[in-house]
Amino acid sequence: MKQVEVYTQPSCPPCQIVKEFLKHHQVSYIEYDITKDAKAKDRMVNAFRAYSTPTVKVDEELVIGFDLKRLESLLGLS
């Protein structure tokens, strides 16, 4: 099973779509709300060099921004 982390914020409609997409495909994930979790925000910005949400980490691969096609590919859904 793939390790999936989703970095989100409440005012992000694409974040909601990504979470619904993962739920629809029964993919378990850990969600980090960067507005409430300073360590997660720091990791997203400094370690991943990502500056927008959603940012999704699938094992060691990153999807920065809204890209369902890439998520499908990384998760083996396509």
Secondary structure, 3 states (H helix, E strand, C coil): CCCEEEEECCCCHHHHHHHHHHHHCCCCCEEEECCCCHHHHHHHHHHCCCCCCCEEEECCEEEECCCHHHHHHHHCCC
